[in-house]
Amino acid sequence: MSPMDQADPRRNADVASALREAEEHYVAANPKSQAQHRAALAAMPGGNTRTAIFYTPFPLTMARGAAQHLWDLDGHRYVDFLGEFTAGLYGHSHPVIRAALDAALDGGISFGAHGALEAQFAAAIVARFPSIELVRFTNSGTEANLMALVTARAVTGRSKVLVFDGAYHGGVFYFRGKPAPINAPFAFVIAPYNDAAATLALIERHADDLAAIIVEPMLGSGGCIPAEPAFLAALRASATRVGALLVFDEVMTSRLAPGGLQQATGVLPDLTTLGKYIGGGMSFGAFGGRADIMERYDPRRADAFPHAGTFNNNVLTMSAGLAGLTRVYTAEAAEALNARGDRLRARLNALTRDRGLAMQFTGLGSMLQVHMCAGALRSPADAARGDAALRDLFFFDLVARGHWLAKRGMAALSLMVTEADCDALAGAVEEFVATRGALLGQRVGA
Ligand SMILES: Cc1ncc(COP(=O)(O)O)c(C=O)c1O
């Protein structure tokens, strides 16, 4: 019996005690993960090497995955609705990806030379994303953004970079809340997301020294908040006017349409960065775009920019990425997965709307995020109205029910998640709103 079955709503008259009880259950159910966390403290700060996956009282340690499932150290099985924060689009050990990795391993993995697959993989990316005429590979999305921004600074001869409040572009580009003290030491101008008037005013003010405007066409870790098409179009026009490069960070959003959100919105950036699932589950990043900019990386040129990277063309990523993009996540597969996500989000939103609850799911296609508040969500400031403790309670309740998602309430469907899994998730959300409904705020006017 799950804690939700046992929960007596009358005992949980307030969110704090409900959350305390859910955490107590979590601790009792996961002794091996707790022991693993304690052991990890000896060699890693906080026992952690990736801040996004840490949470208190201690994070679960997963022992293995297969298809759409994960098993933790204590033997609980989960349907993996997190999909590795969008990178796990192919699920666990997809047979085509697995075969591509096996084939790469059979051929040896470190050549210190060009391999045969990287040109095919690059061609598949160029064919897929409308604004990418030439592309270069990196090892992560962070590195891809670093390369895009230093490229913009070098070709424009300017220094400033306009970013958006609530954005996340990697480990050294953190703008959720206060910018991180360890951010790359660029001169950042921070603008409000989806606010064209205020952003355009900032662009004008810094026009002479603005190298780049970098934007996620939907804020991913910032709450799955889509950019309004008119906002993106305004950025495009303004970047062109002042001579700054427009960079779309499509590390997460490239999966939301066959050619990414640039294709879906029709707004084409000068440079695009990619990452996550495109490497087929292996370490991956890429930056690409207008040929006249990317040609600066042609090593045959006397004035070429150098861009090294031991693992840029590592054969595991090249092989898995090529197989995934050309044989698994085809344009048709992308349409189908995103349609499934749209249906799921609509269904979850209907559950909370019908009850007049201050709870909603944002996102596009196969990416979604729960927010414990009502009303339009156009910016991280709007999302900050959500009740964080209730969102934590949602996480612990869903984990107890066997559904794995991010602690902050984000989910990304993999190709392995079935319609039945979506039904089960909707059932768990329905149970959450039934058992915890008294704790959830009512929408004004509901
Ligand atoms: C929009 C966006 N850009 C960049 C990154 C950084 O990618 P990576 O974790 O591969 O460095 C992320 C990672 O979550 C992301 O969501």
The ligand as a Gaussian input file, in Angstrom:
#p B3LYP/6-31G(d) Opt

LIG

0 1
 C       18.700000      24.829000     -22.509000
 C       19.972000      24.167000     -22.053000
 N       21.131000      24.599000     -22.542000
 C       22.286000      24.025000     -22.188000
 C       22.327000      22.992000     -21.279000
 C       23.639000      22.396000     -20.878000
 O       23.818000      21.152000     -21.467000
 P       24.836000      20.116000     -20.806000
 O       24.210000      19.658000     -19.535000
 O       24.994000      19.049000     -21.841000
 O       26.119000      20.852000     -20.577000
 C       21.134000      22.512000     -20.749000
 C       21.131000      21.403000     -19.778000
 O       20.185000      21.124000     -19.099000
 C       19.915000      23.117000     -21.136000
 O       18.744000      22.719000     -20.628000

